[in-house]
Amino acid sequence: MASPNLCLEVLFTNVSPSNDPNIYTATFSGNNLNNLSNGMWVTNTSYGHAFKINSITLFSNTLIDVVLEDVDGYNTANDPPGNGGGPANDTIGYTFILTSVGINSLVTVTNAAGLDWGNYVIQRFANIIGSTDILIPTILTPPICLEVFFTNVLPTSVFA
């Protein structure tokens, strides 16, 4: 079983609907994809849209094919843009485990990326896992890994 803190960034490609309106296929690329397992969840759009991973075909640690389920048609029923509620193609998404710890990890990662997806996922699943178990971080907590781009850096000199 994967760590409840596992929240991997994945790139969705080759997204296709199936004959069943609640089933989609996709290819994920990313790192450590061999840590994913059936029953985990993934999101790559707003509005609490999340998909349960029903099956995985592992090609390598960085490339897998998946079958995704829109459980109970939630995404389709809750689709303000009217696009059908399916996963977005050629778009970054995040995996998570449907527990309070897993959703907290998703919220931390998506908030750090400037996305509100985690907060929508909290609203969607709060009645299942208990809203009192979910933390909404207002600041980043360790471990923190930020990419920083320095500009206008000038050498300094020390005068004696």
N, C-alpha and C positions, 0 to 999 in steps of 0.2 A: 504494500500500500504506500502510496506517495505521501510525503510530508504534508500535513494540513496547511503549511505555509507556502507550499509550491504555487507559484504564480508566474507562469512563463509567458514571455512575449512571443507571439507567432504571427506569421504573415499568411493570410488566407489567400489562396489562388484556386483556380479551376472550380469555383463554387457553382454548383448546379442543383436545381430542384429535382425531385424524383416524381414518380407518378403519385406518391402519397404527398399531400400538401404540407405535411409536417416533417418530412424527411429531406435532408440535403446531403450532398457529398462535397468534399473539399480536399484540397491539399494544404498541409501546413508546412512551412519551413521556419526554422528557428534552432535554438540550441537546446540540448538535453531532452529532446522529444521522446527518447526512450523512457523517460520518467512518467509520461502520461499514461493513463489507464482508462478503460471503459468506466463510465459512470461519473467521470469528471465533467466539468462544465467549461464553456468558453463563450466569450462575448467580443464583439467588435463593432457594435453600434450602440446608440443611446436607447433610452426609454425602457431600460431593464431587459432588453432583448438578450437572452442567453440560450444556449443550446447544449443539450446533454450529449456527450460523446458516447455513441452506441457501439462503435467498433473502430479499430485502428489497424491499419496495415503499415508496418514499419519497414521503410526502405533503408534508412540510416538514422543515426543519432540526430540528424538535422532535417529529415524529410519524411513525412508520413501522409497517408491518405486516411480520411476519417469519414464516418457516417454520423451525421448530426441530427438530433431530434428537437423539434419545437414542441416541447412537452405540453400537452393539452391545448395546443394551438395558441398559447399565450402571446407569442410574438406577432402572429397574424392578427389577432383580435386587438392588440394594443399597438397599432402602427399609425401614429399621427400623420406621417408623410404619405401614407397610402401606397407604399412600395411593395407590400406583401409580407413584410416582417422577416424576410430571409437574411442570412449573413451577407455582409458586403464583400465583394470580390476585390482582390488586390489591395487589401486593407489590413493594417496591424490590428491584432486582437490580443486578449489575455485569457489564460486558462485559470481555473480555480476549482477548489473542492467545496461542495455545498455544506459547509459548517460555519459556525460563527468565526472561527479562526481563519478559515479559507476566505470568507468574504472580507474580513478585516484586512487580509493581505492584498486582496484585489483593490479595495478602497485606497490603501496606502500607495500602491503602484500606480493606479489610474489618476489619483489626485496629484501625485508627483509629476505625471505626464501632462497635467493640465486638462484632464478629461473628467467628466462627471459620471461616467458609466457606473462606477462602483456604488455611488449613492443611489442610482436608479435600481441597481441589483439589490441593494438593501431593502428598498421599498417593496420590490417584488417578492422577496423571500422572507421578510421579517416574520410573517405569521407561521412559517415552517420552522425556523430555527430560534425564534424568540428574540424580539428586538432588544431585550435587556442584555443579551450576550454580545451585541454588536457595538463596536466602538467606532466613532467617526472621528478620525484623527484631525486635529486642527493644525498641528505642526508636524514636521518630519521627525521621526525618532530613529535612533541608531538601529541597525546599520544604515548609513546614508551613503549613496554613491551618486554624485552629481557631476555632470559634464560641464566644464567651465571653459569659456573662450576668452582669453585675455587680449585686449587691444590697447594700443598706445602705451605699451610697456617700454620704459626708458631705463637705460643703465643708471645706476647711482654711483656716486663716489664718496669715499669717506675722507674728510679733511682732518688733519691732525692739528 
